[in-house]
Amino acid sequence: NTLAQLPEVKVISWTSVQRFKANLKDPQAVGRKLAVEAVVVGRVLHRQDRLLVSAELVNVRDQRQLWGGRYDRRFADVMDIEADLAQTIGGRLRLKLSREQANLLARRRADDPEAYRLYLKGRRIMVGTRQQMDQAREHFQRAIELQPDFALAYAALAGAYGTEGFYAMRDPADARAKAAFALKRAQEIAPNLAEVHSVAALNRLMDWDWAGAEKESREAIEISPGNSDAHRLRSYYFLALGRFDEAAAACRKAQEFDPLSTRAYHDRAVALLGKRDYDGAIAEFRRALDLNPDWTWGFIKMGVAYTHKGMYAEALAAATGADARFKGSYTPLAASWLGYVYAASGDKKRAREAMARLQEFAKALPVDPMSFATIHAGWGDKERTLALLEQTIAEHWPQAFFLKAWPGLFAEWLESEPRYQALLKRMALP
């Protein structure tokens, strides 16, 4: 993460690299798969209060060791080891560093090693089931208790609350308030962290602050050009404005730094759906599913693309594939997209079941009208779809930020509707 902030070096994201952690015997094969010139391999052993770290930098071309080192320190010194590694590897890569960049490599990301461990643990499970989201938040909150000025943990907590609000796992008003508080603390502590700007960009999008979202997402990339998440979040800004080619290009950049990430392929496919390039979207969803065969959203949204091509048998097969993997643990957003596929493909029974799920969800927590509108769009009910979209905008639901992509996602007929154009104006979309 530290080296990724340097524009001169391409660093592959952890989500892609961690697939190879059991295959350290062949750095050359790993390097070829990830299209890099060098890999860092090593081992970490934690014994009581001691931390033993061995690491080496290997040239992929000839497997020559460029550098090797061992550390035997107190566990409390883990942050110093991390800074030493970043500085040493940066030097061995023969990067010409400015004083500011050298200071960046020496900077510690946290002071309390246990707080840092909890933060990493929370990040690992952050986007998942409701239970996993609860656990992730607990990890971030415990990290903050241990280190009250831990900006990364506050930023991650803000992102967790925002995600819960977006997926209707929590009351949206409560989620927005808690996310805003955590983000404000992160900004006060460390305003120049890429992670803080990325979370701020997403919050600005859900607030329909387009200029703010553009500024925050751009600054996140300027601070950390090798951060794949920053490029993905930049794509959301372009998606919101209907600039689908730029959204797809931003996701392509994210793929460069995270070539085995299902999310980067998934987000690029969504941009192509907005553009109505359904063949391209299907190809990207397939790549995402090759990487993670249980990625439920890949099945659901590939089903959406199939409906637009009139391939209803394939759409239903994709939707039932997602259904089987959910095992009953739906979110309102997932239920609505599944309901759209069933409705648009003519499976009235399952579409009604999806609508019933939404209504059941709404008894416990507020569910955004846009989710109901999605299924009505699949049924071809124009009047009800427009009325629910109007309610979504009137009540300022966070899901509304991708309304400009709706004609490509669910209803091509929307673009010619004056009521739809009036909604875009109400959102002050450029």
JOBELNOR-V97303 format. One record per residue. N is the residue number from 0. RES is the residue in three letters. SS is DSSP state (hx for helix, st for strand, lp for the rest). Layout:
n->N res->RES ss->SS
n->N res->RES ss->SS
This chain:
n->0 res->ASN ss->lp
n->1 res->THR ss->lp
n->2 res->LEU ss->hx
n->3 res->ALA ss->hx
n->4 res->GLN ss->hx
n->5 res->LEU ss->lp
n->6 res->PRO ss->lp
n->7 res->GLU ss->lp
n->8 res->VAL ss->lp
n->9 res->LYS ss->lp
n->10 res->VAL ss->lp
n->11 res->ILE ss->lp
n->12 res->SER ss->lp
n->13 res->TRP ss->hx
n->14 res->THR ss->hx
n->15 res->SER ss->hx
n->16 res->VAL ss->hx
n->17 res->GLN ss->hx
n->18 res->ARG ss->hx
n->19 res->PHE ss->hx
n->20 res->LYS ss->lp
n->21 res->ALA ss->lp
n->22 res->ASN ss->lp
n->23 res->LEU ss->lp
n->24 res->LYS ss->lp
n->25 res->ASP ss->lp
n->26 res->PRO ss->hx
n->27 res->GLN ss->hx
n->28 res->ALA ss->hx
n->29 res->VAL ss->hx
n->30 res->GLY ss->hx
n->31 res->ARG ss->hx
n->32 res->LYS ss->hx
n->33 res->LEU ss->hx
n->34 res->ALA ss->lp
n->35 res->VAL ss->lp
n->36 res->GLU ss->lp
n->37 res->ALA ss->st
n->38 res->VAL ss->st
n->39 res->VAL ss->st
n->40 res->VAL ss->st
n->41 res->GLY ss->st
n->42 res->ARG ss->st
n->43 res->VAL ss->st
n->44 res->LEU ss->st
n->45 res->HIS ss->st
n->46 res->ARG ss->st
n->47 res->GLN ss->lp
n->48 res->ASP ss->lp
n->49 res->ARG ss->st
n->50 res->LEU ss->st
n->51 res->LEU ss->st
n->52 res->VAL ss->st
n->53 res->SER ss->st
n->54 res->ALA ss->st
n->55 res->GLU ss->st
n->56 res->LEU ss->st
n->57 res->VAL ss->st
n->58 res->ASN ss->st
n->59 res->VAL ss->lp
n->60 res->ARG ss->lp
n->61 res->ASP ss->lp
n->62 res->GLN ss->lp
n->63 res->ARG ss->lp
n->64 res->GLN ss->st
n->65 res->LEU ss->st
n->66 res->TRP ss->st
n->67 res->GLY ss->st
n->68 res->GLY ss->st
n->69 res->ARG ss->st
n->70 res->TYR ss->st
n->71 res->ASP ss->st
n->72 res->ARG ss->st
n->73 res->ARG ss->st
n->74 res->PHE ss->hx
n->75 res->ALA ss->hx
n->76 res->ASP ss->hx
n->77 res->VAL ss->hx
n->78 res->MET ss->hx
n->79 res->ASP ss->hx
n->80 res->ILE ss->hx
n->81 res->GLU ss->hx
n->82 res->ALA ss->hx
n->83 res->ASP ss->hx
n->84 res->LEU ss->hx
n->85 res->ALA ss->hx
n->86 res->GLN ss->hx
n->87 res->THR ss->hx
n->88 res->ILE ss->hx
n->89 res->GLY ss->hx
n->90 res->GLY ss->hx
n->91 res->ARG ss->hx
n->92 res->LEU ss->lp
n->93 res->ARG ss->lp
n->94 res->LEU ss->lp
n->95 res->LYS ss->lp
n->96 res->LEU ss->lp
n->97 res->SER ss->lp
n->98 res->ARG ss->hx
n->99 res->GLU ss->hx
n->100 res->GLN ss->hx
n->101 res->ALA ss->hx
n->102 res->ASN ss->hx
n->103 res->LEU ss->hx
n->104 res->LEU ss->hx
n->105 res->ALA ss->hx
n->106 res->ARG ss->lp
n->107 res->ARG ss->lp
n->108 res->ARG ss->lp
n->109 res->ALA ss->lp
n->110 res->ASP ss->lp
n->111 res->ASP ss->lp
n->112 res->PRO ss->hx
n->113 res->GLU ss->hx
n->114 res->ALA ss->hx
n->115 res->TYR ss->hx
n->116 res->ARG ss->hx
n->117 res->LEU ss->hx
n->118 res->TYR ss->hx
n->119 res->LEU ss->hx
n->120 res->LYS ss->hx
n->121 res->GLY ss->hx
n->122 res->ARG ss->hx
n->123 res->ARG ss->hx
n->124 res->ILE ss->lp
n->125 res->MET ss->lp
n->126 res->VAL ss->lp
n->127 res->GLY ss->lp
n->128 res->THR ss->lp
n->129 res->ARG ss->hx
n->130 res->GLN ss->hx
n->131 res->GLN ss->hx
n->132 res->MET ss->hx
n->133 res->ASP ss->hx
n->134 res->GLN ss->hx
n->135 res->ALA ss->hx
n->136 res->ARG ss->hx
n->137 res->GLU ss->hx
n->138 res->HIS ss->hx
n->139 res->PHE ss->hx
n->140 res->GLN ss->hx
n->141 res->ARG ss->hx
n->142 res->ALA ss->hx
n->143 res->ILE ss->hx
n->144 res->GLU ss->hx
n->145 res->LEU ss->hx
n->146 res->GLN ss->lp
n->147 res->PRO ss->lp
n->148 res->ASP ss->lp
n->149 res->PHE ss->lp
n->150 res->ALA ss->hx
n->151 res->LEU ss->hx
n->152 res->ALA ss->hx
n->153 res->TYR ss->hx
n->154 res->ALA ss->hx
n->155 res->ALA ss->hx
n->156 res->LEU ss->hx
n->157 res->ALA ss->hx
n->158 res->GLY ss->hx
n->159 res->ALA ss->hx
n->160 res->TYR ss->hx
n->161 res->GLY ss->hx
n->162 res->THR ss->hx
n->163 res->GLU ss->hx
n->164 res->GLY ss->hx
n->165 res->PHE ss->hx
n->166 res->TYR ss->lp
n->167 res->ALA ss->lp
n->168 res->MET ss->lp
n->169 res->ARG ss->lp
n->170 res->ASP ss->lp
n->171 res->PRO ss->hx
n->172 res->ALA ss->hx
n->173 res->ASP ss->hx
n->174 res->ALA ss->hx
n->175 res->ARG ss->hx
n->176 res->ALA ss->hx
n->177 res->LYS ss->hx
n->178 res->ALA ss->hx
n->179 res->ALA ss->hx
n->180 res->PHE ss->hx
n->181 res->ALA ss->hx
n->182 res->LEU ss->hx
n->183 res->LYS ss->hx
n->184 res->ARG ss->hx
n->185 res->ALA ss->hx
n->186 res->GLN ss->hx
n->187 res->GLU ss->hx
n->188 res->ILE ss->hx
n->189 res->ALA ss->lp
n->190 res->PRO ss->lp
n->191 res->ASN ss->lp
n->192 res->LEU ss->lp
n->193 res->ALA ss->hx
n->194 res->GLU ss->hx
n->195 res->VAL ss->hx
n->196 res->HIS ss->hx
n->197 res->SER ss->hx
n->198 res->VAL ss->hx
n->199 res->ALA ss->hx
n->200 res->ALA ss->hx
n->201 res->LEU ss->hx
n->202 res->ASN ss->hx
n->203 res->ARG ss->hx
n->204 res->LEU ss->hx
n->205 res->MET ss->hx
n->206 res->ASP ss->lp
n->207 res->TRP ss->lp
n->208 res->ASP ss->lp
n->209 res->TRP ss->hx
n->210 res->ALA ss->hx
n->211 res->GLY ss->hx
n->212 res->ALA ss->hx
n->213 res->GLU ss->hx
n->214 res->LYS ss->hx
n->215 res->GLU ss->hx
n->216 res->SER ss->hx
n->217 res->ARG ss->hx
n->218 res->GLU ss->hx
n->219 res->ALA ss->hx
n->220 res->ILE ss->hx
n->221 res->GLU ss->hx
n->222 res->ILE ss->hx
n->223 res->SER ss->lp
n->224 res->PRO ss->lp
n->225 res->GLY ss->lp
n->226 res->ASN ss->lp
n->227 res->SER ss->hx
n->228 res->ASP ss->hx
n->229 res->ALA ss->hx
n->230 res->HIS ss->hx
n->231 res->ARG ss->hx
n->232 res->LEU ss->hx
n->233 res->ARG ss->hx
n->234 res->SER ss->hx
n->235 res->TYR ss->hx
n->236 res->TYR ss->hx
n->237 res->PHE ss->hx
n->238 res->LEU ss->hx
n->239 res->ALA ss->hx
n->240 res->LEU ss->lp
n->241 res->GLY ss->lp
n->242 res->ARG ss->lp
n->243 res->PHE ss->hx
n->244 res->ASP ss->hx
n->245 res->GLU ss->hx
n->246 res->ALA ss->hx
n->247 res->ALA ss->hx
n->248 res->ALA ss->hx
n->249 res->ALA ss->hx
n->250 res->CYS ss->hx
n->251 res->ARG ss->hx
n->252 res->LYS ss->hx
n->253 res->ALA ss->hx
n->254 res->GLN ss->hx
n->255 res->GLU ss->hx
n->256 res->PHE ss->hx
n->257 res->ASP ss->lp
n->258 res->PRO ss->lp
n->259 res->LEU ss->lp
n->260 res->SER ss->lp
n->261 res->THR ss->hx
n->262 res->ARG ss->hx
n->263 res->ALA ss->hx
n->264 res->TYR ss->hx
n->265 res->HIS ss->hx
n->266 res->ASP ss->hx
n->267 res->ARG ss->hx
n->268 res->ALA ss->hx
n->269 res->VAL ss->hx
n->270 res->ALA ss->hx
n->271 res->LEU ss->hx
n->272 res->LEU ss->hx
n->273 res->GLY ss->hx
n->274 res->LYS ss->hx
n->275 res->ARG ss->lp
n->276 res->ASP ss->lp
n->277 res->TYR ss->hx
n->278 res->ASP ss->hx
n->279 res->GLY ss->hx
n->280 res->ALA ss->hx
n->281 res->ILE ss->hx
n->282 res->ALA ss->hx
n->283 res->GLU ss->hx
n->284 res->PHE ss->hx
n->285 res->ARG ss->hx
n->286 res->ARG ss->hx
n->287 res->ALA ss->hx
n->288 res->LEU ss->hx
n->289 res->ASP ss->hx
n->290 res->LEU ss->hx
n->291 res->ASN ss->lp
n->292 res->PRO ss->lp
n->293 res->ASP ss->lp
n->294 res->TRP ss->lp
n->295 res->THR ss->hx
n->296 res->TRP ss->hx
n->297 res->GLY ss->hx
n->298 res->PHE ss->hx
n->299 res->ILE ss->hx
n->300 res->LYS ss->hx
n->301 res->MET ss->hx
n->302 res->GLY ss->hx
n->303 res->VAL ss->hx
n->304 res->ALA ss->hx
n->305 res->TYR ss->hx
n->306 res->THR ss->hx
n->307 res->HIS ss->hx
n->308 res->LYS ss->lp
n->309 res->GLY ss->lp
n->310 res->MET ss->lp
n->311 res->TYR ss->hx
n->312 res->ALA ss->hx
n->313 res->GLU ss->hx
n->314 res->ALA ss->hx
n->315 res->LEU ss->hx
n->316 res->ALA ss->hx
n->317 res->ALA ss->hx
n->318 res->ALA ss->hx
n->319 res->THR ss->hx
n->320 res->GLY ss->hx
n->321 res->ALA ss->hx
n->322 res->ASP ss->hx
n->323 res->ALA ss->hx
n->324 res->ARG ss->hx
n->325 res->PHE ss->hx
n->326 res->LYS ss->lp
n->327 res->GLY ss->lp
n->328 res->SER ss->lp
n->329 res->TYR ss->lp
n->330 res->THR ss->lp
n->331 res->PRO ss->hx
n->332 res->LEU ss->hx
n->333 res->ALA ss->hx
n->334 res->ALA ss->hx
n->335 res->SER ss->hx
n->336 res->TRP ss->hx
n->337 res->LEU ss->hx
n->338 res->GLY ss->hx
n->339 res->TYR ss->hx
n->340 res->VAL ss->hx
n->341 res->TYR ss->hx
n->342 res->ALA ss->hx
n->343 res->ALA ss->hx
n->344 res->SER ss->lp
n->345 res->GLY ss->lp
n->346 res->ASP ss->lp
n->347 res->LYS ss->hx
n->348 res->LYS ss->hx
n->349 res->ARG ss->hx
n->350 res->ALA ss->hx
n->351 res->ARG ss->hx
n->352 res->GLU ss->hx
n->353 res->ALA ss->hx
n->354 res->MET ss->hx
n->355 res->ALA ss->hx
n->356 res->ARG ss->hx
n->357 res->LEU ss->hx
n->358 res->GLN ss->hx
n->359 res->GLU ss->hx
n->360 res->PHE ss->hx
n->361 res->ALA ss->hx
n->362 res->LYS ss->hx
n->363 res->ALA ss->hx
n->364 res->LEU ss->lp
n->365 res->PRO ss->lp
n->366 res->VAL ss->lp
n->367 res->ASP ss->lp
n->368 res->PRO ss->hx
n->369 res->MET ss->hx
n->370 res->SER ss->hx
n->371 res->PHE ss->hx
n->372 res->ALA ss->hx
n->373 res->THR ss->hx
n->374 res->ILE ss->hx
n->375 res->HIS ss->hx
n->376 res->ALA ss->hx
n->377 res->GLY ss->hx
n->378 res->TRP ss->hx
n->379 res->GLY ss->lp
n->380 res->ASP ss->lp
n->381 res->LYS ss->hx
n->382 res->GLU ss->hx
n->383 res->ARG ss->hx
n->384 res->THR ss->hx
n->385 res->LEU ss->hx
n->386 res->ALA ss->hx
n->387 res->LEU ss->hx
n->388 res->LEU ss->hx
n->389 res->GLU ss->hx
n->390 res->GLN ss->hx
n->391 res->THR ss->hx
n->392 res->ILE ss->hx
n->393 res->ALA ss->hx
n->394 res->GLU ss->lp
n->395 res->HIS ss->lp
n->396 res->TRP ss->lp
n->397 res->PRO ss->hx
n->398 res->GLN ss->hx
n->399 res->ALA ss->hx
n->400 res->PHE ss->hx
n->401 res->PHE ss->hx
n->402 res->LEU ss->hx
n->403 res->LYS ss->hx
n->404 res->ALA ss->hx
n->405 res->TRP ss->hx
n->406 res->PRO ss->hx
n->407 res->GLY ss->hx
n->408 res->LEU ss->hx
n->409 res->PHE ss->lp
n->410 res->ALA ss->lp
n->411 res->GLU ss->hx
n->412 res->TRP ss->hx
n->413 res->LEU ss->hx
n->414 res->GLU ss->hx
n->415 res->SER ss->hx
n->416 res->GLU ss->lp
n->417 res->PRO ss->hx
n->418 res->ARG ss->hx
n->419 res->TYR ss->hx
n->420 res->GLN ss->hx
n->421 res->ALA ss->hx
n->422 res->LEU ss->hx
n->423 res->LEU ss->hx
n->424 res->LYS ss->hx
n->425 res->ARG ss->hx
n->426 res->MET ss->lp
n->427 res->ALA ss->lp
n->428 res->LEU ss->lp
n->429 res->PRO ss->lp
